Amino acid sequence: MPINPEFKRALHDRVRFYNDLGIYDFYAQPTTILKETQMPVELAVSTPISNDPADALRLIREDIGDCTRCKLHLQGRKQIVFGVGNPNADLMFIGEAPGADEDMKGEPFVGRAGQLLTNMIKAMGLQREDVYIANIIKCRPPANRTPERDECDTCSPFLMRQIDAVKPKIIVALGAIAAKTLLAVSAPMSELRGRWFDFRGTKLAVTYHPAFLLRDPRQKKETWKDLQMVMKDLGLPLPTKNIE
């Protein structure tokens, strides 16, 4: 039986509402029927969900659209900076927010900090294409200010969906803002680094943001210790080469 267009729109809006909250798996008894469509609930609601990581990421990006959910779309951002990398990556890096270069290109970590992150990844014996890279928020804050709580809360459901789609073995939070937002803690970096956290069933490690390392290169040695901890857990060989 054809779906009533008005009901279809209402159903789509309701599913998107739950998606924005980070809820995108729906379950119902197979015999449960929607009177308006004579279709099982699970078929009507679960259709947009994909078990293929690349397809799931594409659907998430489509759901975001040209986002106007928070005030950042009125404060000079040029485009959404979604995420980039291997949809099947074992390792995922999460930073704070896009900067000017990222806002211009639409890809995370492409400026000076991004070049350093690429060097960090290479020092681990990997290529940038081997990992997945994203940010806590997907729009550049004006003048690169720190993301505000409401902006993080609005954007985080999409990041959670990205994490669930990629299903990395390890997440590396880059910098205090990313770490504190993901872990919902208020602790100094000295207490967050050098240990493992359980995050949505995935191991999470914390290290310094590449932008901070550009300001204080002395911390590259400490960051290398963090990355070696990650490499050991992933079973990667531990080269002697440091971060350049």
PyMOL commands that set and color helices and strands:
alter all, ss='L'
color gray80, all
select helices_A, chain A and resi 5-20+41-46+53-64+71-74+100-105+112-123+128-130+142-144+149-166+176-183+189-192+210-215+217-234
alter helices_A, ss='H'
color red, helices_A
select strands_A, chain A and resi 33-34+39-40+84-85+91-95+132-135+170-174+197-199+202-207
alter strands_A, ss='S'
color yellow, strands_A
deselect
rebuild
show_as cartoon
